Amino acid sequence: MNWFWNEAVPYIEVGGAAHVIYIIMLLIIFGFIYRQRHRFAGRLRRIYIVFALLGLIHQLMITSWYIFETGYDLTNALPLHICRVVVWFIILQPFIKSVWLTDVIFFFGLFAYGSFALPIAIHPPFHFVGWTFVLLHSMNIIYPFVIHWTTGWVPTFKGALRACGLFLIYFTVILIVNGWVDGNYFYLNDRPFLHDMADIPYTILNAAGTFGIFMLGLLLSKILLKFEKRNY
């Protein structure tokens, strides 16, 4: 078996050594960028371009793997998992240059924290897809911080409501696509929890729970901003 590439390589265990390595990698990347935060002011265009290029690299990497390893199995290969959607927003941001899109990137990107906290069906760090996992979810988490340090942008309740509206559109598309291709986008079929719950209540719970996650993210961001002001 090719342990670097093969789809059959076993997934990591939650709480295992590989899981800890992923968290350490995120902390190292975040720590490095945090130390450079004072250099970002006035360089928004460069930051947009750098993140967009990283996003394109990620999409090229993961799409190539799905094509050559799985034959681009539509049940999981489409760029519809929410963190991959965020990367497309990051790629588009240099052209749109919109605050509301930054809002959406932040709130949608909150799910990346869950991916690090509870990695479901994730290959090990030495696997090619493990590399894409780090790149994808690190971008989701770090991008809003960098935009904040560059422009002073902060999450708002209005931005959360906009993100909720767009999420409902995204969620509707996911339900349709899952039905068409027997997919597992947003993990609605192969669930990480509540396996015995009926489909309709589970779907409603996911939609309502997302609003709760957005509100929690907004609250925690306000707390972090207070600590940040004390440090300046």
C-alpha positions in Angstrom: 0.0 0.0 0.0 1.2 3.5 -0.8 0.8 5.1 2.6 1.3 8.6 1.2 -1.4 8.4 -1.4 -3.8 5.4 -1.1 -7.4 6.1 -0.1 -7.4 2.9 2.0 -4.9 4.3 4.5 -6.7 4.2 7.9 -8.2 7.4 9.2 -6.8 8.9 12.4 -8.3 8.4 15.8 -9.9 11.2 17.7 -7.5 12.0 20.6 -4.7 9.9 19.1 -1.1 11.0 18.3 -2.0 12.1 14.7 -4.8 14.2 16.1 -2.4 15.9 18.5 0.1 16.5 15.7 -2.6 18.3 13.6 -3.4 20.6 16.5 0.2 21.3 17.1 0.7 22.1 13.4 -2.2 24.6 13.5 -0.8 26.3 16.6 2.6 26.6 15.0 1.2 28.1 11.8 -1.0 30.5 13.8 1.8 31.4 16.1 4.1 32.3 13.2 1.5 34.5 11.5 0.5 36.1 14.8 4.1 37.2 15.3 4.0 38.9 11.9 0.6 40.7 12.4 2.1 44.2 12.7 3.5 43.9 9.1 0.1 43.4 7.5 -1.2 47.0 7.6 -1.5 48.5 4.1 -0.9 45.2 2.4 -4.4 44.1 1.9 -4.1 43.5 -1.9 -1.0 41.3 -1.3 -2.8 39.4 1.4 -5.8 38.8 -0.8 -3.5 37.5 -3.6 -1.5 35.2 -1.3 -4.5 33.6 0.2 -6.2 33.2 -3.2 -3.1 31.5 -4.5 -3.0 29.2 -1.5 -6.7 28.4 -2.1 -6.0 27.6 -5.7 -3.1 25.3 -4.7 -5.4 23.5 -2.3 -8.2 23.0 -4.8 -5.6 21.7 -7.4 -4.1 19.3 -4.8 -7.4 17.8 -3.5 -9.1 17.7 -6.9 -6.1 15.9 -8.5 -6.2 13.4 -5.7 -9.9 12.7 -6.1 -9.4 12.4 -9.9 -6.4 10.0 -9.8 -7.3 8.0 -6.7 -11.1 7.8 -6.6 -12.1 8.6 -10.2 -13.7 11.7 -8.9 -16.4 9.9 -7.0 -19.2 12.5 -6.8 -20.4 11.2 -3.4 -17.5 13.1 -1.8 -15.3 14.8 -4.4 -17.4 17.9 -5.2 -16.1 21.1 -3.6 -19.2 21.3 -1.4 -18.0 20.6 2.0 -18.4 23.9 3.8 -14.7 24.5 4.5 -13.9 24.0 0.8 -16.7 26.5 0.0 -14.9 29.0 2.3 -11.7 28.5 0.2 -13.7 29.4 -2.9 -14.9 32.6 -1.2 -11.2 33.4 -0.3 -10.3 32.9 -4.0 -13.0 35.2 -5.1 -12.3 37.9 -2.5 -9.5 39.7 -4.5 -12.1 40.4 -7.2 -15.1 41.1 -5.0 -13.3 43.0 -2.2 -16.4 42.9 0.1 -16.8 43.1 3.8 -19.8 41.0 3.7 -17.8 38.2 2.1 -15.3 38.4 4.9 -18.2 38.0 7.3 -19.3 34.9 5.5 -15.7 33.5 5.4 -15.4 34.0 9.2 -18.8 32.4 10.1 -18.6 29.5 7.6 -15.0 29.0 8.7 -16.0 28.3 12.3 -16.7 24.7 11.2 -12.9 24.3 10.7 -12.4 24.5 14.4 -14.7 21.5 14.7 -12.6 19.7 12.1 -9.5 20.1 14.3 -11.4 19.3 17.5 -13.3 16.3 16.1 -11.6 15.1 13.0 -13.9 12.7 11.2 -12.7 10.5 8.3 -9.3 12.4 8.2 -6.1 10.8 6.8 -2.9 11.0 8.9 -0.5 13.9 8.6 2.0 12.0 6.4 -0.8 11.4 3.8 -1.2 13.6 0.8 -4.8 14.4 1.8 -3.5 15.1 5.3 -1.5 17.9 3.8 -4.5 19.3 2.1 -6.5 19.0 5.4 -3.9 21.3 7.2 -3.8 23.8 4.3 -7.6 24.0 4.0 -8.6 24.3 7.6 -5.7 26.5 8.6 -6.8 29.0 5.9 -10.3 28.9 7.2 -9.2 29.7 10.7 -6.4 32.2 10.0 -7.8 34.2 7.2 -10.3 36.3 9.3 -7.5 37.0 11.8 -5.2 38.3 9.1 -7.9 40.5 7.6 -8.7 41.9 11.1 -5.0 42.7 11.7 -4.8 44.3 8.2 -8.0 46.3 8.0 -9.5 46.4 11.5 -12.5 44.2 10.3 -14.5 42.6 13.1 -17.4 40.2 13.1 -20.9 41.7 13.6 -24.4 40.5 14.4 -25.5 41.9 11.0 -22.7 39.9 9.3 -23.9 36.8 11.2 -27.4 37.2 9.9 -26.1 37.6 6.4 -24.0 34.4 6.8 -27.1 32.6 8.1 -29.1 33.6 5.0 -26.4 32.4 2.7 -26.0 29.2 4.8 -29.7 28.3 4.2 -29.1 28.6 0.5 -26.0 26.5 0.8 -27.8 23.9 3.0 -30.6 23.7 0.4 -28.1 23.0 -2.3 -26.5 20.3 -0.2 -29.7 18.6 0.5 -30.5 18.5 -3.3 -27.0 17.3 -4.3 -26.9 14.6 -1.6 -30.1 13.3 -2.9 -28.8 13.3 -6.5 -25.5 11.6 -6.0 -26.0 9.8 -2.7 -23.5 12.2 -1.2 -22.4 12.9 2.3 -21.9 16.7 2.1 -22.2 18.4 5.5 -22.1 14.9 6.9 -25.8 14.5 6.7 -25.8 10.8 5.7 -22.7 9.3 7.4 -23.2 11.3 10.6 -20.6 11.9 13.3 -23.3 11.7 16.0 -27.1 11.2 16.6 -27.1 8.2 14.3 -30.6 7.1 15.4 -32.3 10.5 14.9 -34.8 10.7 12.1 -33.7 12.6 9.0 -36.1 15.6 9.2 -35.3 16.4 12.9 -31.6 15.9 12.2 -31.7 18.3 9.3 -33.6 20.9 11.3 -31.1 20.5 14.2 -28.2 21.1 11.8 -29.7 24.3 10.5 -30.6 25.6 14.0 -27.3 24.4 15.4 -25.4 26.4 12.7 -27.1 29.6 13.8 -26.1 28.7 17.4 -22.5 28.2 16.2 -22.5 31.6 14.5 -23.7 33.3 17.6 -21.2 31.5 19.8 -18.4 32.5 17.3 -19.6 36.1 17.4 -19.6 36.1 21.3 -16.1 34.6 21.5 -14.8 37.0 19.0 -16.1 39.9 21.1 -14.3 38.5 24.1 -11.0 38.1 22.2 -11.3 41.7 20.9 -11.5 42.9 24.5 -8.3 41.1 25.4 -6.7 42.4 22.3 -7.5 46.0 23.2 -6.0 45.5 26.7 -2.7 44.3 25.1 -2.3 47.4 22.9 
